[in-house]
Amino acid sequence: APEHAERLWDRILDAGQPFGIRPCGLGARNTLRLEAAMALYGHEIDASITPLEAGLDWIVKFDKGDFLGKTALERQATHGVRRKLIGFEMGGREIARDGYEVLAEGQPAGWVTSGAPSPTLNKNIGMCYLPADWAAPGREIEILVRGRPCPARTVALPFYRRTR
């Protein structure tokens, strides 16, 4: 019940004190999600993007019976997708944000879904959709930041993977 929220919050913080637990805000959560390449609805995924385009093919179970959209996804699995989600690192200090246009060989090619400075990597990073033939690590692209083309390079996702 809502009246217990404050007490629960205090108990969580107290129990986590030996582990260094601290509250964090939405910005910190978003940066961690971006570094781990976790999709956020409304950014990397929405009703117009398929799981295969978003690199989430591991969640699609074609052998688990029929489901809405199965035929279209099977077609994509067989013939490939037109666009793919890929990571990028900015070449300079610019920060690419959601919705910024991505250029490949100087031509409009895709859009940024998320971007932020990465304190873990000490780089400005992001994710974008590009045509499938451009969505490979090591490609030189440009991102229009406030209308100015800024250099970036595509990289494999995730940006950061915790070692166990």
Phi and psi in radians as a Rosetta constraint file:
Dihedral C 1 N 2 CA 2 C 2 CIRCULARHARMONIC -0.979 0.35
Dihedral N 2 CA 2 C 2 N 3 CIRCULARHARMONIC -0.558 0.35
Dihedral C 2 N 3 CA 3 C 3 CIRCULARHARMONIC -1.187 0.35
Dihedral N 3 CA 3 C 3 N 4 CIRCULARHARMONIC -0.232 0.35
Dihedral C 3 N 4 CA 4 C 4 CIRCULARHARMONIC -1.712 0.35
Dihedral N 4 CA 4 C 4 N 5 CIRCULARHARMONIC -0.033 0.35
Dihedral C 4 N 5 CA 5 C 5 CIRCULARHARMONIC -1.054 0.35
Dihedral N 5 CA 5 C 5 N 6 CIRCULARHARMONIC -0.809 0.35
Dihedral C 5 N 6 CA 6 C 6 CIRCULARHARMONIC -1.117 0.35
Dihedral N 6 CA 6 C 6 N 7 CIRCULARHARMONIC -0.749 0.35
Dihedral C 6 N 7 CA 7 C 7 CIRCULARHARMONIC -1.112 0.35
Dihedral N 7 CA 7 C 7 N 8 CIRCULARHARMONIC -0.733 0.35
Dihedral C 7 N 8 CA 8 C 8 CIRCULARHARMONIC -1.083 0.35
Dihedral N 8 CA 8 C 8 N 9 CIRCULARHARMONIC -0.790 0.35
Dihedral C 8 N 9 CA 9 C 9 CIRCULARHARMONIC -0.980 0.35
Dihedral N 9 CA 9 C 9 N 10 CIRCULARHARMONIC -0.843 0.35
Dihedral C 9 N 10 CA 10 C 10 CIRCULARHARMONIC -1.088 0.35
Dihedral N 10 CA 10 C 10 N 11 CIRCULARHARMONIC -0.693 0.35
Dihedral C 10 N 11 CA 11 C 11 CIRCULARHARMONIC -1.164 0.35
Dihedral N 11 CA 11 C 11 N 12 CIRCULARHARMONIC -0.695 0.35
Dihedral C 11 N 12 CA 12 C 12 CIRCULARHARMONIC -1.088 0.35
Dihedral N 12 CA 12 C 12 N 13 CIRCULARHARMONIC -0.821 0.35
Dihedral C 12 N 13 CA 13 C 13 CIRCULARHARMONIC -1.111 0.35
Dihedral N 13 CA 13 C 13 N 14 CIRCULARHARMONIC -0.711 0.35
Dihedral C 13 N 14 CA 14 C 14 CIRCULARHARMONIC -1.111 0.35
Dihedral N 14 CA 14 C 14 N 15 CIRCULARHARMONIC -0.799 0.35
Dihedral C 14 N 15 CA 15 C 15 CIRCULARHARMONIC -1.140 0.35
Dihedral N 15 CA 15 C 15 N 16 CIRCULARHARMONIC -0.544 0.35
Dihedral C 15 N 16 CA 16 C 16 CIRCULARHARMONIC -1.536 0.35
Dihedral N 16 CA 16 C 16 N 17 CIRCULARHARMONIC -0.116 0.35
Dihedral C 16 N 17 CA 17 C 17 CIRCULARHARMONIC -0.958 0.35
Dihedral N 17 CA 17 C 17 N 18 CIRCULARHARMONIC -0.753 0.35
Dihedral C 17 N 18 CA 18 C 18 CIRCULARHARMONIC -1.103 0.35
Dihedral N 18 CA 18 C 18 N 19 CIRCULARHARMONIC -0.328 0.35
Dihedral C 18 N 19 CA 19 C 19 CIRCULARHARMONIC -1.760 0.35
Dihedral N 19 CA 19 C 19 N 20 CIRCULARHARMONIC 0.054 0.35
Dihedral C 19 N 20 CA 20 C 20 CIRCULARHARMONIC 1.356 0.35
Dihedral N 20 CA 20 C 20 N 21 CIRCULARHARMONIC 0.361 0.35
Dihedral C 20 N 21 CA 21 C 21 CIRCULARHARMONIC -1.146 0.35
Dihedral N 21 CA 21 C 21 N 22 CIRCULARHARMONIC 2.400 0.35
Dihedral C 21 N 22 CA 22 C 22 CIRCULARHARMONIC -2.477 0.35
Dihedral N 22 CA 22 C 22 N 23 CIRCULARHARMONIC 2.683 0.35
Dihedral C 22 N 23 CA 23 C 23 CIRCULARHARMONIC -1.198 0.35
Dihedral N 23 CA 23 C 23 N 24 CIRCULARHARMONIC 2.642 0.35
Dihedral C 23 N 24 CA 24 C 24 CIRCULARHARMONIC -2.385 0.35
Dihedral N 24 CA 24 C 24 N 25 CIRCULARHARMONIC 2.768 0.35
Dihedral C 24 N 25 CA 25 C 25 CIRCULARHARMONIC -1.678 0.35
Dihedral N 25 CA 25 C 25 N 26 CIRCULARHARMONIC -3.109 0.35
Dihedral C 25 N 26 CA 26 C 26 CIRCULARHARMONIC -1.087 0.35
Dihedral N 26 CA 26 C 26 N 27 CIRCULARHARMONIC -0.648 0.35
Dihedral C 26 N 27 CA 27 C 27 CIRCULARHARMONIC -1.082 0.35
Dihedral N 27 CA 27 C 27 N 28 CIRCULARHARMONIC -0.748 0.35
Dihedral C 27 N 28 CA 28 C 28 CIRCULARHARMONIC -1.141 0.35
Dihedral N 28 CA 28 C 28 N 29 CIRCULARHARMONIC -0.759 0.35
Dihedral C 28 N 29 CA 29 C 29 CIRCULARHARMONIC -1.049 0.35
Dihedral N 29 CA 29 C 29 N 30 CIRCULARHARMONIC -0.730 0.35
Dihedral C 29 N 30 CA 30 C 30 CIRCULARHARMONIC -1.158 0.35
Dihedral N 30 CA 30 C 30 N 31 CIRCULARHARMONIC -0.698 0.35
Dihedral C 30 N 31 CA 31 C 31 CIRCULARHARMONIC -1.125 0.35
Dihedral N 31 CA 31 C 31 N 32 CIRCULARHARMONIC -0.775 0.35
Dihedral C 31 N 32 CA 32 C 32 CIRCULARHARMONIC -1.088 0.35
Dihedral N 32 CA 32 C 32 N 33 CIRCULARHARMONIC -0.727 0.35
Dihedral C 32 N 33 CA 33 C 33 CIRCULARHARMONIC -1.102 0.35
Dihedral N 33 CA 33 C 33 N 34 CIRCULARHARMONIC -0.723 0.35
Dihedral C 33 N 34 CA 34 C 34 CIRCULARHARMONIC -1.158 0.35
Dihedral N 34 CA 34 C 34 N 35 CIRCULARHARMONIC -0.791 0.35
Dihedral C 34 N 35 CA 35 C 35 CIRCULARHARMONIC -1.039 0.35
Dihedral N 35 CA 35 C 35 N 36 CIRCULARHARMONIC -0.614 0.35
Dihedral C 35 N 36 CA 36 C 36 CIRCULARHARMONIC -1.522 0.35
Dihedral N 36 CA 36 C 36 N 37 CIRCULARHARMONIC -0.012 0.35
Dihedral C 36 N 37 CA 37 C 37 CIRCULARHARMONIC 1.027 0.35
Dihedral N 37 CA 37 C 37 N 38 CIRCULARHARMONIC 0.710 0.35
Dihedral C 37 N 38 CA 38 C 38 CIRCULARHARMONIC -1.565 0.35
Dihedral N 38 CA 38 C 38 N 39 CIRCULARHARMONIC 2.207 0.35
Dihedral C 38 N 39 CA 39 C 39 CIRCULARHARMONIC -1.194 0.35
Dihedral N 39 CA 39 C 39 N 40 CIRCULARHARMONIC 2.483 0.35
Dihedral C 39 N 40 CA 40 C 40 CIRCULARHARMONIC -2.048 0.35
Dihedral N 40 CA 40 C 40 N 41 CIRCULARHARMONIC 2.230 0.35
Dihedral C 40 N 41 CA 41 C 41 CIRCULARHARMONIC -1.078 0.35
Dihedral N 41 CA 41 C 41 N 42 CIRCULARHARMONIC 2.362 0.35
Dihedral C 41 N 42 CA 42 C 42 CIRCULARHARMONIC 1.646 0.35
Dihedral N 42 CA 42 C 42 N 43 CIRCULARHARMONIC -0.173 0.35
Dihedral C 42 N 43 CA 43 C 43 CIRCULARHARMONIC -2.112 0.35
Dihedral N 43 CA 43 C 43 N 44 CIRCULARHARMONIC -1.406 0.35
Dihedral C 43 N 44 CA 44 C 44 CIRCULARHARMONIC -1.366 0.35
Dihedral N 44 CA 44 C 44 N 45 CIRCULARHARMONIC -0.477 0.35
Dihedral C 44 N 45 CA 45 C 45 CIRCULARHARMONIC -2.318 0.35
Dihedral N 45 CA 45 C 45 N 46 CIRCULARHARMONIC 2.527 0.35
Dihedral C 45 N 46 CA 46 C 46 CIRCULARHARMONIC -2.833 0.35
Dihedral N 46 CA 46 C 46 N 47 CIRCULARHARMONIC -2.989 0.35
Dihedral C 46 N 47 CA 47 C 47 CIRCULARHARMONIC -1.151 0.35
Dihedral N 47 CA 47 C 47 N 48 CIRCULARHARMONIC -0.297 0.35
Dihedral C 47 N 48 CA 48 C 48 CIRCULARHARMONIC -1.662 0.35
Dihedral N 48 CA 48 C 48 N 49 CIRCULARHARMONIC -0.062 0.35
Dihedral C 48 N 49 CA 49 C 49 CIRCULARHARMONIC -2.043 0.35
Dihedral N 49 CA 49 C 49 N 50 CIRCULARHARMONIC 2.294 0.35
Dihedral C 49 N 50 CA 50 C 50 CIRCULARHARMONIC -1.522 0.35
Dihedral N 50 CA 50 C 50 N 51 CIRCULARHARMONIC 2.764 0.35
Dihedral C 50 N 51 CA 51 C 51 CIRCULARHARMONIC -1.009 0.35
Dihedral N 51 CA 51 C 51 N 52 CIRCULARHARMONIC -0.582 0.35
Dihedral C 51 N 52 CA 52 C 52 CIRCULARHARMONIC -1.213 0.35
Dihedral N 52 CA 52 C 52 N 53 CIRCULARHARMONIC -0.651 0.35
Dihedral C 52 N 53 CA 53 C 53 CIRCULARHARMONIC -1.156 0.35
Dihedral N 53 CA 53 C 53 N 54 CIRCULARHARMONIC -0.605 0.35
Dihedral C 53 N 54 CA 54 C 54 CIRCULARHARMONIC -1.472 0.35
Dihedral N 54 CA 54 C 54 N 55 CIRCULARHARMONIC 0.043 0.35
Dihedral C 54 N 55 CA 55 C 55 CIRCULARHARMONIC 1.307 0.35
Dihedral N 55 CA 55 C 55 N 56 CIRCULARHARMONIC 0.353 0.35
Dihedral C 55 N 56 CA 56 C 56 CIRCULARHARMONIC -1.829 0.35
Dihedral N 56 CA 56 C 56 N 57 CIRCULARHARMONIC 0.502 0.35
Dihedral C 56 N 57 CA 57 C 57 CIRCULARHARMONIC -1.061 0.35
Dihedral N 57 CA 57 C 57 N 58 CIRCULARHARMONIC -0.399 0.35
Dihedral C 57 N 58 CA 58 C 58 CIRCULARHARMONIC -1.143 0.35
Dihedral N 58 CA 58 C 58 N 59 CIRCULARHARMONIC -0.306 0.35
Dihedral C 58 N 59 CA 59 C 59 CIRCULARHARMONIC -1.624 0.35
Dihedral N 59 CA 59 C 59 N 60 CIRCULARHARMONIC -0.162 0.35
Dihedral C 59 N 60 CA 60 C 60 CIRCULARHARMONIC -1.575 0.35
Dihedral N 60 CA 60 C 60 N 61 CIRCULARHARMONIC 2.074 0.35
Dihedral C 60 N 61 CA 61 C 61 CIRCULARHARMONIC -1.903 0.35
Dihedral N 61 CA 61 C 61 N 62 CIRCULARHARMONIC 1.607 0.35
Dihedral C 61 N 62 CA 62 C 62 CIRCULARHARMONIC -1.143 0.35
Dihedral N 62 CA 62 C 62 N 63 CIRCULARHARMONIC -0.397 0.35
Dihedral C 62 N 63 CA 63 C 63 CIRCULARHARMONIC -1.613 0.35
Dihedral N 63 CA 63 C 63 N 64 CIRCULARHARMONIC 0.155 0.35
Dihedral C 63 N 64 CA 64 C 64 CIRCULARHARMONIC -1.787 0.35
Dihedral N 64 CA 64 C 64 N 65 CIRCULARHARMONIC 0.499 0.35
Dihedral C 64 N 65 CA 65 C 65 CIRCULARHARMONIC 1.672 0.35
Dihedral N 65 CA 65 C 65 N 66 CIRCULARHARMONIC -3.069 0.35
Dihedral C 65 N 66 CA 66 C 66 CIRCULARHARMONIC -1.446 0.35
Dihedral N 66 CA 66 C 66 N 67 CIRCULARHARMONIC 2.622 0.35
Dihedral C 66 N 67 CA 67 C 67 CIRCULARHARMONIC -2.694 0.35
Dihedral N 67 CA 67 C 67 N 68 CIRCULARHARMONIC 2.783 0.35
Dihedral C 67 N 68 CA 68 C 68 CIRCULARHARMONIC -1.058 0.35
Dihedral N 68 CA 68 C 68 N 69 CIRCULARHARMONIC 2.172 0.35
Dihedral C 68 N 69 CA 69 C 69 CIRCULARHARMONIC 1.582 0.35
Dihedral N 69 CA 69 C 69 N 70 CIRCULARHARMONIC 0.016 0.35
Dihedral C 69 N 70 CA 70 C 70 CIRCULARHARMONIC -1.022 0.35
Dihedral N 70 CA 70 C 70 N 71 CIRCULARHARMONIC -0.776 0.35
Dihedral C 70 N 71 CA 71 C 71 CIRCULARHARMONIC -1.062 0.35
Dihedral N 71 CA 71 C 71 N 72 CIRCULARHARMONIC -0.780 0.35
Dihedral C 71 N 72 CA 72 C 72 CIRCULARHARMONIC -1.123 0.35
Dihedral N 72 CA 72 C 72 N 73 CIRCULARHARMONIC -0.702 0.35
Dihedral C 72 N 73 CA 73 C 73 CIRCULARHARMONIC -1.210 0.35
Dihedral N 73 CA 73 C 73 N 74 CIRCULARHARMONIC -0.651 0.35
Dihedral C 73 N 74 CA 74 C 74 CIRCULARHARMONIC -1.088 0.35
Dihedral N 74 CA 74 C 74 N 75 CIRCULARHARMONIC -0.675 0.35
Dihedral C 74 N 75 CA 75 C 75 CIRCULARHARMONIC -1.101 0.35
Dihedral N 75 CA 75 C 75 N 76 CIRCULARHARMONIC -0.766 0.35
Dihedral C 75 N 76 CA 76 C 76 CIRCULARHARMONIC -1.125 0.35
Dihedral N 76 CA 76 C 76 N 77 CIRCULARHARMONIC -0.699 0.35
Dihedral C 76 N 77 CA 77 C 77 CIRCULARHARMONIC -1.111 0.35
Dihedral N 77 CA 77 C 77 N 78 CIRCULARHARMONIC -0.601 0.35
Dihedral C 77 N 78 CA 78 C 78 CIRCULARHARMONIC -1.410 0.35
Dihedral N 78 CA 78 C 78 N 79 CIRCULARHARMONIC -0.807 0.35
Dihedral C 78 N 79 CA 79 C 79 CIRCULARHARMONIC -1.768 0.35
Dihedral N 79 CA 79 C 79 N 80 CIRCULARHARMONIC -0.152 0.35
Dihedral C 79 N 80 CA 80 C 80 CIRCULARHARMONIC 1.638 0.35
Dihedral N 80 CA 80 C 80 N 81 CIRCULARHARMONIC 2.875 0.35
Dihedral C 80 N 81 CA 81 C 81 CIRCULARHARMONIC -1.769 0.35
Dihedral N 81 CA 81 C 81 N 82 CIRCULARHARMONIC 2.779 0.35
Dihedral C 81 N 82 CA 82 C 82 CIRCULARHARMONIC -1.430 0.35
Dihedral N 82 CA 82 C 82 N 83 CIRCULARHARMONIC -0.527 0.35
Dihedral C 82 N 83 CA 83 C 83 CIRCULARHARMONIC -2.387 0.35
Dihedral N 83 CA 83 C 83 N 84 CIRCULARHARMONIC 2.755 0.35
Dihedral C 83 N 84 CA 84 C 84 CIRCULARHARMONIC -2.503 0.35
Dihedral N 84 CA 84 C 84 N 85 CIRCULARHARMONIC 2.647 0.35
Dihedral C 84 N 85 CA 85 C 85 CIRCULARHARMONIC -1.428 0.35
Dihedral N 85 CA 85 C 85 N 86 CIRCULARHARMONIC 2.337 0.35
Dihedral C 85 N 86 CA 86 C 86 CIRCULARHARMONIC -2.484 0.35
Dihedral N 86 CA 86 C 86 N 87 CIRCULARHARMONIC 2.670 0.35
Dihedral C 86 N 87 CA 87 C 87 CIRCULARHARMONIC -1.514 0.35
Dihedral N 87 CA 87 C 87 N 88 CIRCULARHARMONIC 2.844 0.35
Dihedral C 87 N 88 CA 88 C 88 CIRCULARHARMONIC -2.598 0.35
Dihedral N 88 CA 88 C 88 N 89 CIRCULARHARMONIC 2.696 0.35
Dihedral C 88 N 89 CA 89 C 89 CIRCULARHARMONIC -2.070 0.35
Dihedral N 89 CA 89 C 89 N 90 CIRCULARHARMONIC 2.325 0.35
Dihedral C 89 N 90 CA 90 C 90 CIRCULARHARMONIC -1.259 0.35
Dihedral N 90 CA 90 C 90 N 91 CIRCULARHARMONIC 2.571 0.35
Dihedral C 90 N 91 CA 91 C 91 CIRCULARHARMONIC -1.419 0.35
Dihedral N 91 CA 91 C 91 N 92 CIRCULARHARMONIC -0.311 0.35
Dihedral C 91 N 92 CA 92 C 92 CIRCULARHARMONIC -2.290 0.35
Dihedral N 92 CA 92 C 92 N 93 CIRCULARHARMONIC -2.675 0.35
Dihedral C 92 N 93 CA 93 C 93 CIRCULARHARMONIC -1.528 0.35
Dihedral N 93 CA 93 C 93 N 94 CIRCULARHARMONIC -0.079 0.35
Dihedral C 93 N 94 CA 94 C 94 CIRCULARHARMONIC -1.145 0.35
Dihedral N 94 CA 94 C 94 N 95 CIRCULARHARMONIC 2.654 0.35
Dihedral C 94 N 95 CA 95 C 95 CIRCULARHARMONIC -2.032 0.35
Dihedral N 95 CA 95 C 95 N 96 CIRCULARHARMONIC 2.094 0.35
Dihedral C 95 N 96 CA 96 C 96 CIRCULARHARMONIC -1.436 0.35
Dihedral N 96 CA 96 C 96 N 97 CIRCULARHARMONIC 2.393 0.35
Dihedral C 96 N 97 CA 97 C 97 CIRCULARHARMONIC -2.085 0.35
Dihedral N 97 CA 97 C 97 N 98 CIRCULARHARMONIC 2.868 0.35
Dihedral C 97 N 98 CA 98 C 98 CIRCULARHARMONIC -0.857 0.35
Dihedral N 98 CA 98 C 98 N 99 CIRCULARHARMONIC 2.243 0.35
Dihedral C 98 N 99 CA 99 C 99 CIRCULARHARMONIC 1.633 0.35
Dihedral N 99 CA 99 C 99 N 100 CIRCULARHARMONIC -0.214 0.35
Dihedral C 99 N 100 CA 100 C 100 CIRCULARHARMONIC -1.118 0.35
Dihedral N 100 CA 100 C 100 N 101 CIRCULARHARMONIC 2.536 0.35
Dihedral C 100 N 101 CA 101 C 101 CIRCULARHARMONIC -1.389 0.35
Dihedral N 101 CA 101 C 101 N 102 CIRCULARHARMONIC 2.480 0.35
Dihedral C 101 N 102 CA 102 C 102 CIRCULARHARMONIC -1.918 0.35
Dihedral N 102 CA 102 C 102 N 103 CIRCULARHARMONIC 2.334 0.35
Dihedral C 102 N 103 CA 103 C 103 CIRCULARHARMONIC -1.918 0.35
Dihedral N 103 CA 103 C 103 N 104 CIRCULARHARMONIC 2.439 0.35
Dihedral C 103 N 104 CA 104 C 104 CIRCULARHARMONIC -2.150 0.35
Dihedral N 104 CA 104 C 104 N 105 CIRCULARHARMONIC 2.149 0.35
Dihedral C 104 N 105 CA 105 C 105 CIRCULARHARMONIC 0.931 0.35
Dihedral N 105 CA 105 C 105 N 106 CIRCULARHARMONIC 0.669 0.35
Dihedral C 105 N 106 CA 106 C 106 CIRCULARHARMONIC 1.379 0.35
Dihedral N 106 CA 106 C 106 N 107 CIRCULARHARMONIC -0.002 0.35
Dihedral C 106 N 107 CA 107 C 107 CIRCULARHARMONIC -1.953 0.35
Dihedral N 107 CA 107 C 107 N 108 CIRCULARHARMONIC 2.539 0.35
Dihedral C 107 N 108 CA 108 C 108 CIRCULARHARMONIC -0.972 0.35
Dihedral N 108 CA 108 C 108 N 109 CIRCULARHARMONIC 2.261 0.35
Dihedral C 108 N 109 CA 109 C 109 CIRCULARHARMONIC -2.347 0.35
Dihedral N 109 CA 109 C 109 N 110 CIRCULARHARMONIC -0.408 0.35
Dihedral C 109 N 110 CA 110 C 110 CIRCULARHARMONIC -3.012 0.35
Dihedral N 110 CA 110 C 110 N 111 CIRCULARHARMONIC -2.850 0.35
Dihedral C 110 N 111 CA 111 C 111 CIRCULARHARMONIC -2.556 0.35
Dihedral N 111 CA 111 C 111 N 112 CIRCULARHARMONIC 2.653 0.35
Dihedral C 111 N 112 CA 112 C 112 CIRCULARHARMONIC -1.384 0.35
Dihedral N 112 CA 112 C 112 N 113 CIRCULARHARMONIC 2.359 0.35
Dihedral C 112 N 113 CA 113 C 113 CIRCULARHARMONIC -1.727 0.35
Dihedral N 113 CA 113 C 113 N 114 CIRCULARHARMONIC -0.621 0.35
Dihedral C 113 N 114 CA 114 C 114 CIRCULARHARMONIC -2.705 0.35
Dihedral N 114 CA 114 C 114 N 115 CIRCULARHARMONIC 2.576 0.35
Dihedral C 114 N 115 CA 115 C 115 CIRCULARHARMONIC -2.765 0.35
Dihedral N 115 CA 115 C 115 N 116 CIRCULARHARMONIC 2.569 0.35
Dihedral C 115 N 116 CA 116 C 116 CIRCULARHARMONIC -2.958 0.35
Dihedral N 116 CA 116 C 116 N 117 CIRCULARHARMONIC 2.812 0.35
Dihedral C 116 N 117 CA 117 C 117 CIRCULARHARMONIC -1.211 0.35
Dihedral N 117 CA 117 C 117 N 118 CIRCULARHARMONIC 2.455 0.35
Dihedral C 117 N 118 CA 118 C 118 CIRCULARHARMONIC -1.885 0.35
Dihedral N 118 CA 118 C 118 N 119 CIRCULARHARMONIC 1.869 0.35
Dihedral C 118 N 119 CA 119 C 119 CIRCULARHARMONIC -1.143 0.35
Dihedral N 119 CA 119 C 119 N 120 CIRCULARHARMONIC -0.528 0.35
Dihedral C 119 N 120 CA 120 C 120 CIRCULARHARMONIC -1.166 0.35
Dihedral N 120 CA 120 C 120 N 121 CIRCULARHARMONIC -0.729 0.35
Dihedral C 120 N 121 CA 121 C 121 CIRCULARHARMONIC -1.710 0.35
Dihedral N 121 CA 121 C 121 N 122 CIRCULARHARMONIC -0.191 0.35
Dihedral C 121 N 122 CA 122 C 122 CIRCULARHARMONIC 0.995 0.35
Dihedral N 122 CA 122 C 122 N 123 CIRCULARHARMONIC 0.729 0.35
Dihedral C 122 N 123 CA 123 C 123 CIRCULARHARMONIC -2.515 0.35
Dihedral N 123 CA 123 C 123 N 124 CIRCULARHARMONIC 2.798 0.35
Dihedral C 123 N 124 CA 124 C 124 CIRCULARHARMONIC -1.615 0.35
Dihedral N 124 CA 124 C 124 N 125 CIRCULARHARMONIC 2.166 0.35
Dihedral C 124 N 125 CA 125 C 125 CIRCULARHARMONIC -2.203 0.35
Dihedral N 125 CA 125 C 125 N 126 CIRCULARHARMONIC 2.964 0.35
Dihedral C 125 N 126 CA 126 C 126 CIRCULARHARMONIC -3.022 0.35
Dihedral N 126 CA 126 C 126 N 127 CIRCULARHARMONIC 3.088 0.35
Dihedral C 126 N 127 CA 127 C 127 CIRCULARHARMONIC -2.197 0.35
Dihedral N 127 CA 127 C 127 N 128 CIRCULARHARMONIC 2.596 0.35
Dihedral C 127 N 128 CA 128 C 128 CIRCULARHARMONIC -2.609 0.35
Dihedral N 128 CA 128 C 128 N 129 CIRCULARHARMONIC 2.832 0.35
Dihedral C 128 N 129 CA 129 C 129 CIRCULARHARMONIC -1.741 0.35
Dihedral N 129 CA 129 C 129 N 130 CIRCULARHARMONIC 2.328 0.35
Dihedral C 129 N 130 CA 130 C 130 CIRCULARHARMONIC -2.340 0.35
Dihedral N 130 CA 130 C 130 N 131 CIRCULARHARMONIC 2.786 0.35
Dihedral C 130 N 131 CA 131 C 131 CIRCULARHARMONIC -0.945 0.35
Dihedral N 131 CA 131 C 131 N 132 CIRCULARHARMONIC 2.530 0.35
Dihedral C 131 N 132 CA 132 C 132 CIRCULARHARMONIC -0.920 0.35
Dihedral N 132 CA 132 C 132 N 133 CIRCULARHARMONIC -0.643 0.35
Dihedral C 132 N 133 CA 133 C 133 CIRCULARHARMONIC -1.285 0.35
Dihedral N 133 CA 133 C 133 N 134 CIRCULARHARMONIC -0.206 0.35
Dihedral C 133 N 134 CA 134 C 134 CIRCULARHARMONIC -1.774 0.35
Dihedral N 134 CA 134 C 134 N 135 CIRCULARHARMONIC -0.248 0.35
Dihedral C 134 N 135 CA 135 C 135 CIRCULARHARMONIC -1.484 0.35
Dihedral N 135 CA 135 C 135 N 136 CIRCULARHARMONIC 1.146 0.35
Dihedral C 135 N 136 CA 136 C 136 CIRCULARHARMONIC -2.353 0.35
Dihedral N 136 CA 136 C 136 N 137 CIRCULARHARMONIC 2.556 0.35
Dihedral C 136 N 137 CA 137 C 137 CIRCULARHARMONIC -1.052 0.35
Dihedral N 137 CA 137 C 137 N 138 CIRCULARHARMONIC 2.530 0.35
Dihedral C 137 N 138 CA 138 C 138 CIRCULARHARMONIC 1.607 0.35
Dihedral N 138 CA 138 C 138 N 139 CIRCULARHARMONIC 0.075 0.35
Dihedral C 138 N 139 CA 139 C 139 CIRCULARHARMONIC -1.482 0.35
Dihedral N 139 CA 139 C 139 N 140 CIRCULARHARMONIC 2.395 0.35
Dihedral C 139 N 140 CA 140 C 140 CIRCULARHARMONIC -1.467 0.35
Dihedral N 140 CA 140 C 140 N 141 CIRCULARHARMONIC 2.172 0.35
Dihedral C 140 N 141 CA 141 C 141 CIRCULARHARMONIC -2.276 0.35
Dihedral N 141 CA 141 C 141 N 142 CIRCULARHARMONIC 3.041 0.35
Dihedral C 141 N 142 CA 142 C 142 CIRCULARHARMONIC -2.278 0.35
Dihedral N 142 CA 142 C 142 N 143 CIRCULARHARMONIC 2.573 0.35
Dihedral C 142 N 143 CA 143 C 143 CIRCULARHARMONIC -2.142 0.35
Dihedral N 143 CA 143 C 143 N 144 CIRCULARHARMONIC 2.281 0.35
Dihedral C 143 N 144 CA 144 C 144 CIRCULARHARMONIC -1.365 0.35
Dihedral N 144 CA 144 C 144 N 145 CIRCULARHARMONIC 1.843 0.35
Dihedral C 144 N 145 CA 145 C 145 CIRCULARHARMONIC -1.840 0.35
Dihedral N 145 CA 145 C 145 N 146 CIRCULARHARMONIC 1.981 0.35
Dihedral C 145 N 146 CA 146 C 146 CIRCULARHARMONIC 0.909 0.35
Dihedral N 146 CA 146 C 146 N 147 CIRCULARHARMONIC 0.712 0.35
Dihedral C 146 N 147 CA 147 C 147 CIRCULARHARMONIC 1.434 0.35
Dihedral N 147 CA 147 C 147 N 148 CIRCULARHARMONIC 0.002 0.35
Dihedral C 147 N 148 CA 148 C 148 CIRCULARHARMONIC -1.944 0.35
Dihedral N 148 CA 148 C 148 N 149 CIRCULARHARMONIC 2.256 0.35
Dihedral C 148 N 149 CA 149 C 149 CIRCULARHARMONIC -1.201 0.35
Dihedral N 149 CA 149 C 149 N 150 CIRCULARHARMONIC 2.192 0.35
Dihedral C 149 N 150 CA 150 C 150 CIRCULARHARMONIC -2.123 0.35
Dihedral N 150 CA 150 C 150 N 151 CIRCULARHARMONIC 2.373 0.35
Dihedral C 150 N 151 CA 151 C 151 CIRCULARHARMONIC -1.217 0.35
Dihedral N 151 CA 151 C 151 N 152 CIRCULARHARMONIC 2.531 0.35
Dihedral C 151 N 152 CA 152 C 152 CIRCULARHARMONIC -2.634 0.35
Dihedral N 152 CA 152 C 152 N 153 CIRCULARHARMONIC 2.881 0.35
Dihedral C 152 N 153 CA 153 C 153 CIRCULARHARMONIC -2.319 0.35
Dihedral N 153 CA 153 C 153 N 154 CIRCULARHARMONIC 2.368 0.35
Dihedral C 153 N 154 CA 154 C 154 CIRCULARHARMONIC -1.264 0.35
Dihedral N 154 CA 154 C 154 N 155 CIRCULARHARMONIC 2.529 0.35
Dihedral C 154 N 155 CA 155 C 155 CIRCULARHARMONIC -2.415 0.35
Dihedral N 155 CA 155 C 155 N 156 CIRCULARHARMONIC 2.749 0.35
Dihedral C 155 N 156 CA 156 C 156 CIRCULARHARMONIC -1.213 0.35
Dihedral N 156 CA 156 C 156 N 157 CIRCULARHARMONIC 2.650 0.35
Dihedral C 156 N 157 CA 157 C 157 CIRCULARHARMONIC -1.817 0.35
Dihedral N 157 CA 157 C 157 N 158 CIRCULARHARMONIC 2.605 0.35
Dihedral C 157 N 158 CA 158 C 158 CIRCULARHARMONIC -1.375 0.35
Dihedral N 158 CA 158 C 158 N 159 CIRCULARHARMONIC 2.887 0.35
Dihedral C 158 N 159 CA 159 C 159 CIRCULARHARMONIC -1.237 0.35
Dihedral N 159 CA 159 C 159 N 160 CIRCULARHARMONIC -0.639 0.35
Dihedral C 159 N 160 CA 160 C 160 CIRCULARHARMONIC -2.348 0.35
Dihedral N 160 CA 160 C 160 N 161 CIRCULARHARMONIC 2.358 0.35
Dihedral C 160 N 161 CA 161 C 161 CIRCULARHARMONIC -2.275 0.35
Dihedral N 161 CA 161 C 161 N 162 CIRCULARHARMONIC 2.138 0.35
Dihedral C 161 N 162 CA 162 C 162 CIRCULARHARMONIC -1.131 0.35
Dihedral N 162 CA 162 C 162 N 163 CIRCULARHARMONIC 2.337 0.35
Dihedral C 162 N 163 CA 163 C 163 CIRCULARHARMONIC -1.469 0.35
Dihedral N 163 CA 163 C 163 N 164 CIRCULARHARMONIC 2.516 0.35
